[in-house]
Amino acid sequence: MEVDSVHHTIEQKIKNKPIYCPSDYLRYMEEARQNPCAYNVEYLDHRFFQDYNARCGLKSIRPGKKAGDPQVSDIRCLQYTPDGQILFKLLHEEEWKELIVRGNSTQINGQPRPLFSRQRKITAAKFKHLQELKSVIPRDIPGFYDSLPHE
């Protein structure tokens, strides 16, 4: 499976490498493969995640109607598109299919709102432990640890 190959390639690149902050992961992922081209890696922050709960109240996401048809537990992937479509896969290898919404569902038009309004805070204990690590990491990294929002 293609995803397993990507995951394995990245794991091999990261193995026994020092990782001090999230940007180190990005660099290693991009460097994991050069042929035929480097992996396209996107850094996601809190602004990427959308809240779809308020946008659509589906009664069911069952892809089938009758006995013997696929059930919710058969779904392997769900994808929400910006135009409001919901797609699903029963097998990772197959093409996306549109989920036909039956029955009473509440559809709200427009863009979903952001799931998080700001970067999530880490606990005070985790922040304290990260501060203790600053003595053993390269000098240019502690600024990242100092800037983390915390309780």
FENTA-V801884 format. One record per helix or strand of 2 or more residues. SS is the DSSP state (~ for helix, > for strand). FROM is the first residue (numbers start at 1). TO is the last residue. Records with the same first field share a line. If there is no record, write none. Layout:
BEGIN
SS: FROM-TO / FROM-TO
END
This chain:
BEGIN
~: 2-14 / 22-31 / 72-74 / 124-136 / 142-146
>: 50-51 / 56-57 / 77-80 / 86-89 / 97-98 / 106-107 / 113-114
END
